[in-house]
Amino acid sequence: MVLTACAGPSLDDYRDRGPALVPSGFFQGELSARGVVKDYAGEVIRTFDADIVARWDEHGVGTLDEVFRFDDGEVQTRVWTLTPDNGGYRATAGDVVEAGTMRWQGNAIHMNYVLRVSYGDSTIDVRMDDWMYLVTPDTLINQTTMSKWGIPVGEVVLVIQKTKRGPGPQN
């Protein structure tokens, strides 16, 4: 019972939930994001916004080109490559030192990878446990737990929305 209580969610928990989240459907075109970075105690230490341009090639390989702007003036870029792999995707980027796996069911996506982040005058490698939930066809909520040696060190929470372009009022 203790092990069950400590276990995290499973993708199977979301199998019958909607709206259905398919990465190549949601991550298409221009998207925007807004979020917070929390420390190990849950205190918000940074806020950010981001622009994402997503596209897929004829082989089903996705590219997510992300530009993050933090409240302290720092700008970060990350270009994800999502390569089909055993019914999911292998997720790589320049600062991802252990490629991630992306799987999905129902309205949820789960990714797990190791990210190299700046820390003082150096860098550290942090495990990222990434859960994304589609709440409307145009809005996704992303919650990421960051850990080092299995110990939680922070969290990222953000909302990603499809950018609406074209004539007429923007809803």
Secondary structure by P-SEA (a helix, b strand, c coil): cccccccccccccccccccccccccccccbbbbbbbbbcccccccccccbbbbbbcccccbbbbbbbbbcccbbbbbbbbbbcccccccccccccccbbbbbbbcccbbbbbbbbbbbcccbbbbbbbbbbbbbccccbbbbbbbbbcccccccccccccccccccccccc
